[in-house]
Structure formats: structure tokens, C-alpha cells
Amino acid sequence: MRIPSHLGFFLSGAVIVASLAGCSGGGSQIPTTNAPVTPLRLTSRSAGSNSERLLLSNVSKTHQKDFVDVAAINALHGNQTIVSDSNTNTVSVYGADGRRHALLSTGLSQPQGLATDAAENLFVANTQLHDVVVYSKPYRSIGLTLDDADEYPTGVAVSNTGVVGVTNIQSTAGTGGAVRIYAKGSTSACATITDTNWSGMYFSAFDASGNLFLDGFDRNGDTLLGEISGGCGATSIATLSAGVTIYLVGGVQVYNGNILIEDQVGPGGPLGTNTPTIYTFAPPVNGSFGQPIATTTLTAGGNWLPVSFAIMKNGEHIWIAHSGIAAGRVEYSYPRGLLVKSFDDSRYVTPIGIAVNPAAIPR
């Protein structure tokens, strides 16, 4: 099983320090029983070999009791921000005032990617249990479970018509991950798409026409961007090029017809500015995104890797799941990338996924 050289991963039950050497697409072998499912931050790099030193640590998981403040979640008090923490097996729901209004943990095991739909249903990629769970607002219990057997789901996306796309970082057999498509309300996939050029998939988002844009990596650990069309009739991934180099892919979102793709490292890669950046692309033409039409530098990012992001319905602000500064939630203006505010929550260990209510609707 390959691990892309640009991510460190939490491995349940093991403490490992690995030094991965090589070019931008190095890799390391580990037992397939310890699946790499939780991206951590880059700890150091060697300028001479462009290698990474990755700390794969066994963080003690905290078992916290669920609670839901139904009145606060249902109240018309402003936007909500929802964050998953893969190491504490929790998903937290916050109000615009910064207070935590719900803590979800029952039935969750290393939750990662999150998504909300127009009805504010919450979709959670439940990595170690190989499924996606769905909560209806006010998120008191799991109402639907999408079967993603034999895969490790990392990201989840929902189309305007309720079709669900799930991206998997790899299979439980240690082979390349797949993308699974689910019809609205269905718990079984109507399509499973694989590509031998893709070793794993991270995050994705639908556009208004139901095309699914995704990112991931090849068997050498190098970045891949792609598009899947056809919903339940989809059979293949169209791999896309871009006019900029994306060194460490993160979240994917669609707003106002444009596709936003995050580079957790930023321009110049690990030896450059190391400033997280979100590139906004117009829809691809002839298999290419071309040059970005906007570049959003996350100025408060520093050396910490924000794994994913969500964009508000009005398109003015984005929220970042940040594993370093402010441990959890940082809000930036879009597309300028100015820091708006952050909420510090020391209870987080490894925030991975983030979603918002109301979320941007592709159009």
C-alpha cells in the first residue's frame, strides 16, 4: 500500500516515525491492516532531498457523551459551522456566536469529510466504519447510513438533486480507492468508479449540472484532478490538468459555477512560501482548468495544513478546518483571503472536515 509523500497519517494502534525520501511523489510501505486515514501536518522537510519526516502517532481517543441543544440549533440566530475531529471520533456543531450547540459521537469512528445540503442535512464520511452517516437537523440521531463497504471514505459531496458522491482514499485491501455514487435516499451505491491511474481520492464537490469534481493522487503520490459525469451512469474519471502546480490537495468546493481547489502547502510547494492557498478555476475546457481566475491565500495559515474548507451561501466567506492555529475553525473573506475571525477550541486534536449552514449552492 502506498502513502502519498505529502501527507502524514494517524495509524490506529501504532506509533511510527517515518522518513520518506524522494521527489514530489515518494511513498512508504506499511501493513495494510493499519490503514492511512487521517491526514496530519507536515513536521519537517529536507531541502536536499525534498523528503518529509512524518509523525504517525497514536493519540488517545476521548469518548465524549453526545449532546444536542435542539433549541439553539433550530433558532434563527445565524450561521452554523460543523467540524469533524478524527482523533476524538466526534463532530461538533457551532452557532454563529461560537458556542458548541451539539457534540455527536455515537456511531462515529474517525469521521473526516462533511457536507450539508439545502435542507441542512449533515453527511459524515465515517472512515473506519466504511460508511457515510446522515443526520437530519437538529442532528439528534443518524437517520440514514450509506454502505461504503471495503473502502475508507475521506470525502462526501451532495448535488442539488440529492445525489451523493463519496471519495475513498483506498480500499480495505490496500488497493486504490474508488468513487461511489448514491441516488438520493439510497443506502447502496448505484455506481462505483475506479481508475488505475488514481491511487486514492480525497475530496469532491458537485456543480449545478451534477458533474463531480475531485482531487487525489497517483501511485507516485503526485496530485491528480478529475471530473466524473453521468451520476448513476458514470463509468470513468476524466483526469484534468491545471495551469498551476498543486502540491498538496485538500478540500474542493463549487461556487457560482467555478471550482475551488485547495493546496494545503501553497505556491512553491514545501520549499516555497508554505502558505495554504485556494485556487478558483472556471469550468475546464478541453481537459484543462487553465490558469486560476482567483487565488485566495490563507494568510493566517502559517506552517499548519488546513485539510478542507466550506464556502458560505453568499460566497463572501469561507471556513477552514485548521489543525494548527485556532485548533478548529478559521473564517476568511473570499476571494481576498483576509482573516475574519477564528474560534480557539483546545478540545480538538485533528480537525479534518468542515461544513456550514447555509452552504453555497452551485449554480
PALUMBA-278192 format. One record per residue (C-alpha): x, y, z. Coordinates in pm, 1 decimal, padded with zeros to 6 digits. Layout:
<node u="X" v="Y" w="Z"/>
...
***
This chain:
<node u="00000.0" v="00000.0" w="00000.0"/>
<node u="00133.9" v="00341.1" w="-00096.8"/>
<node u="00113.3" v="00655.2" w="00113.1"/>
<node u="00145.0" v="00980.8" w="-00079.0"/>
<node u="00463.4" v="01152.3" w="00030.0"/>
<node u="00287.5" v="01477.9" w="00104.2"/>
<node u="00067.3" v="01360.4" w="00394.0"/>
<node u="00126.0" v="01216.7" w="00738.4"/>
<node u="-00138.4" v="00978.6" w="00867.5"/>
<node u="-00270.4" v="00867.9" w="01202.8"/>
<node u="-00249.2" v="00491.6" w="01230.9"/>
<node u="-00471.6" v="00335.3" w="01495.8"/>
<node u="-00274.2" v="00132.8" w="01747.7"/>
<node u="00073.9" v="00224.7" w="01626.8"/>
<node u="00334.9" v="00490.4" w="01693.6"/>
<node u="00563.1" v="00524.7" w="01394.5"/>
<node u="00808.5" v="00790.1" w="01283.2"/>
<node u="00880.7" v="00754.3" w="00913.9"/>
<node u="01123.9" v="00939.2" w="00691.1"/>
<node u="01007.8" v="00942.1" w="00332.0"/>
<node u="01264.2" v="01044.5" w="00073.6"/>
<node u="01238.5" v="01122.8" w="-00294.1"/>
<node u="01079.4" v="01371.1" w="-00529.2"/>
<node u="00728.0" v="01509.5" w="-00506.4"/>
<node u="00582.4" v="01160.3" w="-00535.6"/>
<node u="00767.6" v="00938.8" w="-00286.5"/>
<node u="00597.1" v="00671.4" w="-00082.8"/>
<node u="00633.0" v="00427.4" w="00203.5"/>
<node u="00517.2" v="00074.3" w="00268.2"/>
<node u="00315.7" v="-00009.0" w="00581.1"/>
<node u="00097.9" v="-00305.4" w="00673.6"/>
<node u="-00245.4" v="-00285.8" w="00512.2"/>
<node u="-00405.3" v="-00360.1" w="00848.7"/>
<node u="-00308.4" v="-00010.5" w="00959.8"/>
<node u="-00495.9" v="00199.5" w="00709.1"/>
<node u="-00380.2" v="00560.4" w="00649.8"/>
<node u="-00694.0" v="00758.3" w="00710.8"/>
<node u="-00622.8" v="01079.5" w="00897.5"/>
<node u="-00402.4" v="01348.4" w="00741.3"/>
<node u="-00177.8" v="01527.8" w="00988.4"/>
<node u="00053.8" v="01819.0" w="00936.5"/>
<node u="00396.7" v="01831.5" w="00776.8"/>
<node u="00659.8" v="01835.1" w="01051.8"/>
<node u="00981.7" v="01892.8" w="00859.1"/>
<node u="01141.5" v="01865.3" w="00516.7"/>
<node u="01491.4" v="01817.6" w="00388.2"/>
<node u="01582.0" v="02077.8" w="00129.9"/>
<node u="01841.0" v="01847.3" w="-00022.0"/>
<node u="01612.2" v="01551.0" w="-00084.7"/>
<node u="01271.4" v="01717.2" w="-00065.1"/>
<node u="01184.3" v="01442.2" w="00183.4"/>
<node u="00930.1" v="01455.8" w="00461.1"/>
<node u="00957.4" v="01345.3" w="00817.2"/>
<node u="00614.6" v="01228.0" w="00922.8"/>
<node u="00497.1" v="01159.7" w="01273.6"/>
<node u="00234.5" v="00886.9" w="01278.8"/>
<node u="00118.1" v="00897.4" w="01638.1"/>
<node u="-00131.8" v="00704.8" w="01844.3"/>
<node u="-00346.4" v="00975.9" w="02001.3"/>
<node u="-00561.7" v="00856.2" w="02287.2"/>
<node u="-00922.0" v="00883.0" w="02179.2"/>
<node u="-01159.4" v="01063.8" w="02411.0"/>
<node u="-01507.2" v="00917.9" w="02446.5"/>
<node u="-01733.9" v="01215.0" w="02496.1"/>
<node u="-02103.3" v="01195.9" w="02562.3"/>
<node u="-02336.5" v="01318.5" w="02292.9"/>
<node u="-02546.2" v="01626.9" w="02347.4"/>
<node u="-02769.6" v="01839.7" w="02127.8"/>
<node u="-02911.7" v="02179.9" w="02218.4"/>
<node u="-03213.2" v="02148.6" w="01989.8"/>
<node u="-03346.6" v="02498.4" w="02058.6"/>
<node u="-03011.7" v="02659.9" w="01979.5"/>
<node u="-02966.7" v="02465.3" w="01656.0"/>
<node u="-03320.8" v="02538.8" w="01536.6"/>
<node u="-03314.3" v="02905.1" w="01636.9"/>
<node u="-03272.8" v="03166.1" w="01364.1"/>
<node u="-02957.7" v="03301.0" w="01520.9"/>
<node u="-02718.8" v="03292.2" w="01228.0"/>
<node u="-02485.2" v="03054.4" w="01052.8"/>
<node u="-02366.1" v="02722.9" w="01189.2"/>
<node u="-02022.6" v="02570.1" w="01145.6"/>
<node u="-01975.7" v="02193.6" w="01172.1"/>
<node u="-01634.5" v="02033.4" w="01229.6"/>
<node u="-01519.3" v="01670.5" w="01245.2"/>
<node u="-01233.1" v="01559.4" w="01468.5"/>
<node u="-01098.0" v="01226.1" w="01350.9"/>
<node u="-00895.2" v="01158.5" w="01664.5"/>
<node u="-01173.0" v="01213.4" w="01916.4"/>
<node u="-01435.4" v="01047.1" w="01694.1"/>
<node u="-01663.2" v="01349.2" w="01719.4"/>
<node u="-01849.5" v="01601.7" w="01508.2"/>
<node u="-01924.9" v="01939.9" w="01667.0"/>
<node u="-02193.3" v="02188.5" w="01563.0"/>
<node u="-02132.6" v="02556.3" w="01644.9"/>
<node u="-02353.2" v="02860.9" w="01623.4"/>
<node u="-02253.4" v="03198.0" w="01485.8"/>
<node u="-02180.0" v="03301.9" w="01843.0"/>
<node u="-01903.2" v="03042.6" w="01865.0"/>
<node u="-02083.7" v="02824.1" w="02119.4"/>
<node u="-02092.1" v="02448.8" w="02066.4"/>
<node u="-02455.9" v="02350.2" w="02031.5"/>
<node u="-02407.9" v="01980.1" w="01959.4"/>
<node u="-02147.0" v="01710.4" w="02005.1"/>
<node u="-02202.3" v="01393.4" w="01803.2"/>
<node u="-02003.5" v="01076.6" w="01870.5"/>
<node u="-02232.6" v="00774.0" w="01878.7"/>
<node u="-02162.7" v="00550.1" w="01580.4"/>
<node u="-01865.0" v="00758.5" w="01460.0"/>
<node u="-01516.3" v="00622.9" w="01401.3"/>
<node u="-01259.9" v="00863.7" w="01255.5"/>
<node u="-01508.5" v="01098.1" w="01087.0"/>
<node u="-01348.3" v="01306.3" w="00814.6"/>
<node u="-01518.6" v="01485.8" w="00524.6"/>
<node u="-01850.1" v="01664.3" w="00586.6"/>
<node u="-02122.6" v="01809.4" w="00366.7"/>
<node u="-02462.6" v="01972.9" w="00413.4"/>
<node u="-02745.5" v="02002.4" w="00162.1"/>
<node u="-03016.3" v="02261.9" w="00103.9"/>
<node u="-03230.4" v="02103.1" w="00378.9"/>
<node u="-02928.1" v="02129.0" w="00613.8"/>
<node u="-02896.3" v="01752.0" w="00644.0"/>
<node u="-02546.4" v="01659.8" w="00759.9"/>
<node u="-02340.6" v="01394.7" w="00576.2"/>
<node u="-02033.9" v="01248.1" w="00752.1"/>
<node u="-01763.0" v="01032.5" w="00590.4"/>
<node u="-01719.9" v="00773.2" w="00865.0"/>
<node u="-01380.3" v="00642.4" w="00766.7"/>
<node u="-01308.7" v="00345.3" w="00990.8"/>
<node u="-01663.5" v="00209.3" w="00974.3"/>
<node u="-01665.6" v="00222.2" w="00592.3"/>
<node u="-01986.2" v="00419.7" w="00557.1"/>
<node u="-02138.7" v="00765.8" w="00536.1"/>
<node u="-02391.3" v="00859.7" w="00802.4"/>
<node u="-02663.5" v="01119.0" w="00753.4"/>
<node u="-02823.3" v="01333.3" w="01024.0"/>
<node u="-03138.3" v="01537.4" w="00976.5"/>
<node u="-03146.3" v="01870.7" w="01153.0"/>
<node u="-03128.0" v="01914.4" w="01455.0"/>
<node u="-02882.6" v="01622.6" w="01439.5"/>
<node u="-03014.4" v="01418.8" w="01729.9"/>
<node u="-02953.9" v="01080.9" w="01565.8"/>
<node u="-02835.0" v="00906.7" w="01249.7"/>
<node u="-03123.9" v="00868.1" w="01008.5"/>
<node u="-02951.9" v="00705.6" w="00711.6"/>
<node u="-02630.8" v="00506.7" w="00659.9"/>
<node u="-02474.6" v="00475.5" w="00315.1"/>
<node u="-02287.0" v="00147.7" w="00277.3"/>
<node u="-01928.0" v="00201.4" w="00159.4"/>
<node u="-01801.9" v="-00149.6" w="00240.1"/>
<node u="-01437.8" v="-00233.3" w="00161.6"/>
<node u="-01339.8" v="00133.5" w="00128.5"/>
<node u="-01205.1" v="00411.2" w="00351.2"/>
<node u="-01419.5" v="00719.8" w="00277.6"/>
<node u="-01245.8" v="01054.4" w="00309.3"/>
<node u="-01486.6" v="01298.9" w="00144.9"/>
<node u="-01857.5" v="01331.8" w="00074.5"/>
<node u="-02047.5" v="01567.7" w="-00155.4"/>
<node u="-02418.4" v="01620.2" w="-00226.7"/>
<node u="-02563.0" v="01751.2" w="-00553.6"/>
<node u="-02854.6" v="01990.5" w="-00597.2"/>
<node u="-03076.0" v="01689.8" w="-00671.0"/>
<node u="-02964.3" v="01486.2" w="-00369.9"/>
<node u="-02717.1" v="01255.1" w="-00544.2"/>
<node u="-02425.8" v="01172.0" w="-00311.9"/>
<node u="-02063.3" v="01126.2" w="-00415.3"/>
<node u="-01816.2" v="00956.8" w="-00180.0"/>
<node u="-01439.2" v="00969.0" w="-00235.8"/>
<node u="-01224.3" v="00694.8" w="-00083.8"/>
<node u="-00855.7" v="00724.6" w="-00003.9"/>
<node u="-00805.9" v="00349.9" w="-00053.9"/>
<node u="-00974.4" v="00012.7" w="-00025.9"/>
<node u="-00951.7" v="-00207.3" w="00281.2"/>
<node u="-00740.3" v="-00444.6" w="00072.3"/>
<node u="-00480.0" v="-00171.5" w="00034.2"/>
<node u="-00553.6" v="-00109.7" w="-00332.2"/>
<node u="-00650.9" v="00221.7" w="-00489.4"/>
<node u="-00961.0" v="00398.4" w="-00366.4"/>
<node u="-01285.0" v="00433.7" w="-00558.9"/>
<node u="-01556.1" v="00693.5" w="-00604.1"/>
<node u="-01905.9" v="00576.3" w="-00520.2"/>
<node u="-02227.7" v="00742.2" w="-00632.3"/>
<node u="-02559.9" v="00705.6" w="-00446.4"/>
<node u="-02903.8" v="00802.0" w="-00572.0"/>
<node u="-03099.9" v="01032.5" w="-00343.6"/>
<node u="-03218.1" v="00844.9" w="-00033.6"/>
<node u="-03042.7" v="00520.7" w="-00130.3"/>
<node u="-02808.4" v="00338.8" w="00107.6"/>
<node u="-02640.0" v="00134.4" w="-00167.2"/>
<node u="-02415.1" v="00271.6" w="-00439.4"/>
<node u="-02556.5" v="00290.9" w="-00788.9"/>
<node u="-02208.2" v="00335.3" w="-00940.1"/>
<node u="-01851.5" v="00258.5" w="-00834.0"/>
<node u="-01579.5" v="00427.0" w="-01038.1"/>
<node u="-01213.5" v="00330.0" w="-01030.0"/>
<node u="-00915.7" v="00428.5" w="-01241.1"/>
<node u="-00578.1" v="00254.2" w="-01239.4"/>
<node u="-00407.1" v="00592.9" w="-01268.8"/>
<node u="-00567.5" v="00706.9" w="-00942.5"/>
<node u="-00426.2" v="00557.2" w="-00624.6"/>
<node u="-00656.2" v="00749.7" w="-00391.8"/>
<node u="-00922.6" v="01018.2" w="-00381.8"/>
<node u="-00956.2" v="01295.7" w="-00122.3"/>
<node u="-01239.5" v="01545.9" w="-00158.2"/>
<node u="-01501.4" v="01642.1" w="-00415.5"/>
<node u="-01793.8" v="01871.8" w="-00498.9"/>
<node u="-02079.5" v="01871.5" w="-00749.8"/>
<node u="-02154.2" v="02153.0" w="-00989.5"/>
<node u="-02507.9" v="02260.8" w="-01082.2"/>
<node u="-02520.6" v="02006.8" w="-01365.8"/>
<node u="-02431.2" v="01714.7" w="-01139.8"/>
<node u="-02070.0" v="01680.1" w="-01253.3"/>
<node u="-01844.2" v="01573.3" w="-00966.7"/>
<node u="-01502.3" v="01741.9" w="-00940.0"/>
<node u="-01243.2" v="01567.3" w="-00725.5"/>
<node u="-00878.8" v="01561.1" w="-00626.9"/>
<node u="-00641.2" v="01286.3" w="-00521.4"/>
<node u="-00307.5" v="01131.3" w="-00609.6"/>
<node u="-00147.8" v="00873.9" w="-00837.5"/>
<node u="00065.2" v="00573.6" w="-00739.9"/>
<node u="00370.2" v="00802.7" w="-00714.6"/>
<node u="00192.4" v="01037.2" w="-00476.2"/>
<node u="00157.1" v="01315.5" w="-00732.6"/>
<node u="-00154.2" v="01532.2" w="-00740.3"/>
<node u="-00445.6" v="01445.6" w="-00966.6"/>
<node u="-00757.0" v="01648.2" w="-01051.2"/>
<node u="-01060.5" v="01498.9" w="-01216.7"/>
<node u="-01425.1" v="01511.7" w="-01319.9"/>
<node u="-01693.9" v="01243.6" w="-01315.0"/>
<node u="-02008.6" v="01294.0" w="-01521.3"/>
<node u="-02329.8" v="01098.2" w="-01550.1"/>
<node u="-02434.3" v="01039.3" w="-01188.9"/>
<node u="-02551.7" v="00679.0" w="-01150.4"/>
<node u="-02449.4" v="00617.1" w="-01509.4"/>
<node u="-02089.2" v="00726.9" w="-01452.7"/>
<node u="-01817.2" v="00482.7" w="-01556.4"/>
<node u="-01489.6" v="00675.4" w="-01562.8"/>
<node u="-01284.4" v="00966.8" w="-01433.4"/>
<node u="-01169.9" v="01235.3" w="-01675.4"/>
<node u="-00830.2" v="01344.3" w="-01541.0"/>
<node u="-00779.6" v="01719.6" w="-01575.3"/>
<node u="-00474.2" v="01942.9" w="-01591.9"/>
<node u="-00432.9" v="02289.3" w="-01440.3"/>
<node u="-00220.8" v="02593.1" w="-01514.9"/>
<node u="-00067.9" v="02590.9" w="-01167.4"/>
<node u="00104.9" v="02322.9" w="-00964.6"/>
<node u="-00098.3" v="02198.6" w="-00668.4"/>
<node u="00140.6" v="02031.5" w="-00428.7"/>
<node u="-00086.5" v="01900.1" w="-00156.0"/>
<node u="-00453.8" v="01878.2" w="-00245.0"/>
<node u="-00719.8" v="01948.9" w="00014.4"/>
<node u="-01082.6" v="02049.6" w="00000.2"/>
<node u="-01289.9" v="02101.3" w="-00315.6"/>
<node u="-01594.2" v="02328.4" w="-00344.0"/>
<node u="-01806.2" v="02472.5" w="-00624.6"/>
<node u="-01945.4" v="02826.3" w="-00615.3"/>
<node u="-02115.1" v="03031.5" w="-00885.8"/>
<node u="-02016.8" v="02773.9" w="-01146.0"/>
<node u="-01647.8" v="02787.9" w="-01057.5"/>
<node u="-01440.7" v="02513.6" w="-00896.3"/>
<node u="-01234.9" v="02588.9" w="-00586.0"/>
<node u="-00942.1" v="02357.1" w="-00506.7"/>
<node u="-00720.2" v="02387.7" w="-00202.5"/>
<node u="-00343.6" v="02345.6" w="-00190.8"/>
<node u="-00253.7" v="02283.3" w="00172.3"/>
<node u="00109.1" v="02384.1" w="00111.1"/>
<node u="00074.3" v="02669.1" w="-00137.1"/>
<node u="00288.4" v="02825.8" w="-00412.3"/>
<node u="00636.4" v="02682.9" w="-00440.9"/>
<node u="00541.4" v="02368.5" w="-00253.9"/>
<node u="00717.5" v="02254.2" w="00061.6"/>
<node u="01025.7" v="02455.8" w="-00026.0"/>
<node u="00827.3" v="02770.2" w="-00109.2"/>
<node u="00614.6" v="03003.5" w="00098.7"/>
<node u="00428.0" v="02718.2" w="00267.6"/>
<node u="00115.6" v="02932.7" w="00273.4"/>
<node u="-00211.4" v="02743.6" w="00218.4"/>
<node u="-00391.8" v="02861.3" w="-00093.9"/>
<node u="-00729.7" v="02808.9" w="-00258.8"/>
<node u="-00735.6" v="02833.9" w="-00638.4"/>
<node u="-01060.4" v="02922.7" w="-00813.5"/>
<node u="-01094.7" v="02782.8" w="-01165.0"/>
<node u="-01352.3" v="02835.1" w="-01436.3"/>
<node u="-01506.8" v="02509.3" w="-01562.7"/>
<node u="-01249.3" v="02303.4" w="-01755.5"/>
<node u="-01215.8" v="02332.1" w="-02130.9"/>
<node u="-01062.3" v="02053.3" w="-02341.4"/>
<node u="-00949.5" v="01866.7" w="-02030.3"/>
<node u="-00783.0" v="02160.2" w="-01858.1"/>
<node u="-00872.3" v="02412.3" w="-01588.8"/>
<node u="-00612.5" v="02650.4" w="-01726.3"/>
<node u="-00497.4" v="02936.0" w="-01506.5"/>
<node u="-00695.1" v="03017.7" w="-01190.6"/>
<node u="-00931.2" v="03311.3" w="-01215.0"/>
<node u="-00871.9" v="03389.8" w="-00847.1"/>
<node u="-00605.8" v="03296.4" w="-00591.0"/>
<node u="-00701.2" v="03306.1" w="-00225.0"/>
<node u="-00404.6" v="03297.7" w="00009.4"/>
<node u="-00494.5" v="03191.5" w="00362.1"/>
<node u="-00277.6" v="03448.3" w="00531.0"/>
<node u="-00305.6" v="03307.9" w="00882.9"/>
<node u="-00218.3" v="02955.8" w="00771.6"/>
<node u="00148.5" v="02950.3" w="00865.0"/>
<node u="00305.6" v="02604.8" w="00855.4"/>
<node u="-00010.2" v="02421.8" w="00952.3"/>
<node u="-00207.2" v="02236.0" w="00691.7"/>
<node u="-00576.8" v="02321.5" w="00669.0"/>
<node u="-00727.3" v="01999.8" w="00536.7"/>
<node u="-01063.3" v="02113.3" w="00399.3"/>
<node u="-01289.5" v="02417.3" w="00370.1"/>
<node u="-01651.1" v="02519.9" w="00319.2"/>
<node u="-01796.4" v="02825.3" w="00149.6"/>
<node u="-02096.4" v="03019.5" w="00276.6"/>
<node u="-02411.4" v="03055.0" w="00070.9"/>
<node u="-02347.3" v="03421.5" w="-00005.4"/>
<node u="-01996.8" v="03337.8" w="-00125.3"/>
<node u="-01836.5" v="03611.9" w="00081.7"/>
<node u="-01668.0" v="03393.8" w="00343.0"/>
<node u="-01502.4" v="03056.1" w="00368.0"/>
<node u="-01443.1" v="02845.9" w="00677.9"/>
<node u="-01131.4" v="02632.2" w="00719.3"/>
<node u="-01084.2" v="02314.8" w="00923.4"/>
<node u="-00749.5" v="02407.3" w="01073.7"/>
<node u="-00534.7" v="02159.3" w="01265.0"/>
<node u="-00296.8" v="02422.1" w="01394.2"/>
<node u="-00377.1" v="02783.1" w="01476.0"/>
<node u="-00710.2" v="02830.4" w="01645.3"/>
<node u="-00736.6" v="02449.8" w="01652.5"/>
<node u="-01050.9" v="02405.5" w="01455.5"/>
<node u="-01224.1" v="02693.1" w="01279.5"/>
<node u="-01089.5" v="02993.4" w="01094.3"/>
<node u="-01300.5" v="03226.7" w="00878.9"/>
<node u="-01158.5" v="03413.8" w="00579.5"/>
<node u="-01305.6" v="03653.3" w="00327.9"/>
<node u="-01345.0" v="03520.0" w="-00024.6"/>
<node u="-01177.7" v="03563.6" w="-00263.5"/>
<node u="-00932.7" v="03800.8" w="-00091.5"/>
<node u="-00834.5" v="03561.5" w="00186.6"/>
<node u="-00838.9" v="03814.1" w="00470.1"/>
<node u="-00867.6" v="03670.4" w="00818.3"/>
<node u="-01214.2" v="03749.6" w="00956.1"/>
<node u="-01216.6" v="03559.8" w="01285.7"/>
<node u="-01121.3" v="03234.4" w="01447.1"/>
<node u="-01256.4" v="03025.1" w="01730.2"/>
<node u="-00998.8" v="02858.0" w="01952.1"/>
<node u="-01111.2" v="02522.3" w="02086.8"/>
<node u="-00844.8" v="02323.7" w="02270.1"/>
<node u="-01067.1" v="02014.6" w="02268.5"/>
<node u="-00971.9" v="01946.0" w="01907.8"/>
<node u="-00691.6" v="01706.2" w="01819.1"/>
<node u="-00717.9" v="01664.9" w="01442.1"/>
<node u="-00999.5" v="01858.9" w="01275.8"/>
<node u="-01041.0" v="01730.3" w="00919.9"/>
<node u="-01384.7" v="01805.4" w="00775.4"/>
<node u="-01590.6" v="02123.7" w="00786.3"/>
<node u="-01936.7" v="02217.9" w="00663.8"/>
<node u="-02158.5" v="02523.4" w="00703.0"/>
<node u="-02525.5" v="02614.9" w="00714.9"/>
<node u="-02636.4" v="02760.9" w="00485.3"/>
<node u="-02385.3" v="02625.9" w="00235.0"/>
<node u="-02315.6" v="02765.4" w="-00109.1"/>
<node u="-02541.4" v="02620.8" w="-00377.4"/>
<node u="-02368.5" v="02552.7" w="-00711.6"/>
<node u="-02530.4" v="02747.2" w="-00992.8"/>
***
